Amino acid sequence: ALKTYTVNAAYASFDEKRKGTIKVGEFADLTILSDDVSKIPADKIRKVAVETTIVDGRIVYKRGVG
């Protein structure tokens, strides 16, 4: 599911050279979660919280702030 929403979505929109992964030169849009969803049991994923959201290299949301 993660790959579908990141790498595969970028490929499908012909943007794989600018987004879909975290690399120098790509867009700096990403979300930091409270847990690694690839390493926790599936029934715990619904409890994962968004900690920080970064758009264009700027923090636009930080949990507990504002």
C-alpha positions in Angstrom: 0.0 0.0 0.0 2.8 2.4 0.8 4.5 1.8 -2.5 1.2 2.3 -4.3 0.7 5.8 -2.7 4.3 6.9 -3.3 6.6 5.4 -5.9 3.8 3.9 -8.1 1.7 7.0 -7.9 4.6 9.1 -9.1 5.3 6.7 -11.9 1.7 6.7 -13.0 1.7 10.5 -13.3 5.1 10.5 -15.1 6.6 12.3 -12.1 9.0 9.6 -10.9 12.0 11.9 -11.4 10.5 14.6 -9.1 8.5 12.7 -6.5 7.7 9.3 -4.9 10.9 8.9 -2.9 13.1 11.0 -0.6 16.1 12.1 -2.6 18.0 15.2 -3.2 16.4 17.2 -6.0 12.9 15.8 -5.5 10.0 17.6 -4.0 10.3 17.8 -0.2 6.7 16.8 0.5 6.4 14.1 3.2 4.6 13.0 6.3 6.3 11.7 9.5 4.2 9.1 11.4 4.4 8.1 15.0 5.2 4.5 14.1 6.7 2.5 11.2 3.6 1.1 9.6 5.7 -1.5 7.8 6.8 -3.0 11.1 3.7 -2.9 13.3 0.8 -5.4 13.4 -1.9 -4.5 10.9 -4.5 -4.0 13.7 -2.3 -1.3 15.2 -2.1 0.9 12.0 -5.3 2.7 12.7 -3.7 4.1 15.9 -0.7 5.6 14.1 -0.7 9.4 14.3 0.7 12.0 12.0 3.5 13.8 13.8 4.7 16.2 11.1 3.8 17.1 7.6 6.3 18.9 5.3 5.3 20.5 2.0 7.8 22.1 -0.3 10.5 21.7 2.4 8.5 23.6 5.0 6.7 22.2 8.1 3.0 22.9 7.7 1.8 20.7 10.5 3.4 19.5 13.7 1.3 17.5 16.2 0.6 19.4 19.4 1.5 22.8 18.0 -1.1 25.4 17.2 
